[in-house]
C-alpha cells in the first residue's frame, strides 16, 4: 500500500475544510474566521485541530498556490520560520521536506518532516501534508519534533483576482504546553499567520518577477532538480505511535524540554 495520498485523502480533506459540524468559532473579524474542533473525543486527545478561513479580495487562487509552494519566498515572509528545505521528490505531485519554527518563550522550538502532496483542478487547489519518518532526518536534540497528522490548504477562486483560502491543521505539538498556548493559537497566532500569508500573496508577483520568474517546478515538473526518492523508504509518523511510553517519564522528559 502506497504512502502517497490517493483521491479519497483529498476528498476527505476538502470535506473537513468545508464542514461546519463539530467546529467552534473562536475568531471572526475582517473577513477571517478561526475554528477549533469540539468533538468529545478530543478531550482526551493531545492532537489539536484548528481551521482558518480568509476571503482574499485582492489575490488570485493561483498566486496563493504559488506562495505556498515557493520555499525560497517563504524565507522572505514567514516570521516564525527557522529553516525550511525540500528533501526529495516522491512523484510528480508529491515531495518530502523539512520545516522548523520559532515558538513563544519559554516553549522550545519545533520542527517537522512531512510528506506534501497537491491536486489542482479548474475549480480548486488542494495541498495536504502529514508527518513521516525519514531515515536521514531523525529528531534533533535542540528541537521538539512535532507531529502533523493532516495539515493543508484548500484554495478556491472567487474571481480572477480573489479567492477563498482555508488552512486546516490536525497536529500534535508534543511536549507539555501550557493552556494559554492553545487559547492564544486560535485567537492571536492563527489570525496573525493568516494575515502574513495574505500579505505574502499581495507581494509575491513583484518578488517573483525579480527572482527566477519562470522557475515554478510545482507547475512544471521538468524543472524539478530534487533527487527522486522511493516513497517506500518513508513511514507515516502518527502521533499515537509516540504516545506508547511510560506516562510519568514522558511528562518529566517533555517538561524538562519545554523549560529549557
C-alpha positions in Angstrom: 0.0 0.0 0.0 1.5 3.3 -1.1 2.1 6.1 1.5 1.2 8.7 -1.2 -2.3 10.3 -0.7 -5.0 9.0 -3.1 -8.2 10.7 -4.3 -10.0 9.7 -1.0 -7.5 11.7 1.1 -8.0 14.8 -1.0 -11.8 14.4 -0.9 -11.9 13.9 2.8 -9.6 16.9 3.4 -11.9 19.1 1.3 -14.9 17.8 3.2 -13.3 18.7 6.5 -12.4 22.2 5.2 -16.0 22.9 4.2 -17.7 21.2 7.1 -19.3 23.2 10.0 -20.2 20.2 12.2 -18.2 19.9 15.5 -16.4 23.2 15.0 -16.5 26.1 17.4 -15.8 29.6 16.1 -13.1 31.4 18.1 -12.4 34.4 15.9 -14.5 36.3 13.3 -13.2 39.6 12.1 -12.3 41.4 8.9 -13.2 38.5 6.6 -11.3 35.9 8.7 -12.7 33.1 10.8 -10.9 30.6 13.1 -12.5 27.4 14.4 -11.3 24.6 16.7 -12.8 21.1 16.7 -15.2 20.4 19.5 -15.9 16.7 19.2 -16.0 14.9 22.6 -13.2 12.5 21.6 -10.8 15.5 21.5 -11.0 15.9 25.3 -8.5 13.0 25.9 -6.6 13.6 22.7 -3.4 15.7 22.6 -3.9 16.3 18.9 -5.2 19.9 18.3 -7.4 20.6 15.3 -7.7 24.1 14.0 -9.2 25.6 10.8 -8.8 29.1 9.5 -10.7 30.7 6.6 -10.0 34.0 4.9 -11.6 35.8 1.9 -8.9 37.4 -0.1 -10.3 40.1 -2.4 -7.1 41.1 -4.0 -5.0 37.9 -4.6 -5.8 35.1 -7.0 -6.0 31.5 -6.0 -3.2 30.7 -8.4 -0.9 33.2 -6.7 -1.7 31.9 -3.3 -0.9 28.4 -4.5 2.5 29.6 -5.8 3.2 31.3 -2.5 2.6 28.0 -0.5 4.9 26.1 -2.8 7.8 28.6 -3.2 10.2 27.7 -0.4 12.6 30.4 -1.4 9.9 33.0 -1.0 8.8 31.6 2.4 12.2 32.6 3.8 11.2 36.2 3.0 7.8 36.4 4.5 7.4 33.7 7.2 8.3 35.4 10.6 8.2 32.1 12.6 10.4 30.1 10.3 13.8 28.9 11.5 14.7 26.7 8.4 12.9 25.0 5.5 14.1 22.9 2.6 12.8 20.3 0.2 14.5 16.9 0.6 13.3 14.8 -2.3 10.6 14.2 -5.0 8.3 11.3 -4.5 6.1 11.7 -7.6 5.0 14.4 -10.0 2.7 15.8 -7.3 4.4 14.8 -4.0 7.6 15.6 -2.2 9.1 15.3 1.3 10.6 18.3 3.2 11.7 19.8 6.4 10.4 22.8 8.4 11.4 24.3 11.8 9.9 27.2 13.5 10.2 29.6 16.5 7.8 29.1 19.4 7.0 31.8 22.0 9.2 31.6 25.1 9.6 29.6 27.3 8.4 26.9 24.9 11.1 25.0 23.0 11.2 25.5 19.2 9.6 22.8 17.0 10.4 21.0 13.7 8.6 18.6 11.4 9.5 16.3 8.5 6.5 16.0 6.2 5.2 14.4 3.0 3.4 17.0 0.9 1.1 16.3 -2.0 -1.1 18.5 -4.1 -4.0 18.4 -6.5 -5.1 21.1 -8.9 -8.3 21.4 -10.9 -10.0 24.2 -12.7 -12.2 24.8 -9.6 -9.7 24.5 -6.8 -6.2 23.9 -5.4 -5.6 21.4 -2.6 -2.3 20.8 -0.7 -2.1 18.2 2.1 0.8 17.1 4.2 1.5 14.8 7.1 4.5 13.7 9.2 6.8 11.0 8.1 9.9 9.3 9.4 12.9 9.9 7.1 16.0 7.8 7.8 18.3 10.8 7.3 16.4 13.3 9.4 15.7 11.9 12.9 14.5 14.2 15.7 17.1 16.7 16.9 18.1 17.3 20.5 17.7 21.0 20.2 14.2 20.9 18.9 10.9 19.1 19.7 9.7 17.0 16.8 6.0 18.0 16.3 3.6 15.7 14.5 1.3 16.7 11.7 -1.5 14.2 11.4 -3.0 16.0 8.5 -2.4 19.7 7.6 -3.1 21.5 4.4 -4.8 24.2 2.3 -7.9 24.5 0.3 -8.0 27.4 -2.1 -11.0 28.2 -4.3 -11.1 31.1 -6.8 -13.9 33.6 -6.3 -12.9 35.8 -9.3 -9.8 36.4 -11.5 -8.1 38.2 -8.6 -9.8 36.9 -5.5 -10.1 33.6 -3.6 -11.3 31.7 -0.5 -8.3 30.5 1.4 -8.7 27.7 4.0 -6.0 26.3 6.3 -6.7 23.2 8.3 -4.2 21.6 10.8 -4.6 18.5 12.9 -1.3 18.3 14.8 0.3 17.2 18.0 2.9 19.9 19.0 4.4 17.4 21.5 5.8 18.4 24.9 3.8 19.8 27.8 2.3 23.0 26.5 0.6 25.4 29.0 -3.2 26.0 28.4 -2.6 29.6 27.3 -0.8 28.4 24.2 -4.0 26.7 22.9 -6.1 29.8 23.6 -3.5 32.1 22.0 -3.2 29.8 18.9 -6.8 30.3 17.9 -7.3 33.9 18.9 -3.9 35.5 18.3 -1.4 33.4 16.5 -3.6 31.9 13.8 -5.1 35.3 12.7 -1.6 36.7 12.7 -0.2 33.9 10.5 -3.2 34.3 8.1 -2.5 38.0 7.7 1.1 37.2 7.0 0.1 34.7 4.3 -2.3 37.2 2.8 0.4 39.9 2.7 2.8 37.4 1.2 0.3 36.8 -1.6 -0.1 40.6 -2.2 3.7 41.0 -2.6 4.5 37.7 -4.4 4.2 38.8 -8.1 6.6 41.7 -7.6 9.1 39.5 -5.7 8.9 36.6 -8.2 9.4 39.0 -11.1 12.9 39.6 -9.8 13.6 36.1 -8.6 13.7 33.4 -11.3 10.2 34.3 -12.6 10.0 31.3 -15.0 11.1 28.8 -12.3 8.0 27.1 -10.9 8.7 23.3 -10.5 5.4 22.8 -8.7 3.7 23.7 -12.0 6.4 22.4 -14.4 7.8 19.0 -13.0 10.5 19.0 -15.7 12.1 22.0 -13.8 12.4 20.0 -10.6 16.0 19.1 -9.7 15.4 17.4 -6.4 16.5 13.8 -6.2 13.9 11.1 -6.6 13.1 9.0 -3.6 11.2 5.8 -3.3 8.1 6.6 -1.1 8.5 3.1 0.4 11.6 4.4 2.3 9.3 6.6 4.3 6.8 5.6 7.0 3.9 7.6 8.5 4.8 9.2 11.8 1.5 9.2 13.7 1.0 11.0 17.0 -0.2 7.9 18.8 2.9 5.9 17.9 4.9 8.2 20.1 2.4 8.0 23.0 3.2 4.4 23.9 5.7 5.2 26.6 5.6 5.4 30.4 3.4 8.5 31.2 5.4 9.7 34.1 8.7 9.5 32.3 7.2 11.1 29.2 5.8 14.0 31.2 9.1 14.7 33.1 11.1 14.4 29.9 8.9 16.8 28.0 8.6 19.3 30.9 12.4 19.5 31.0 12.4 20.0 27.3 9.9 22.8 27.4 11.5 24.5 30.3 14.9 24.6 28.6 
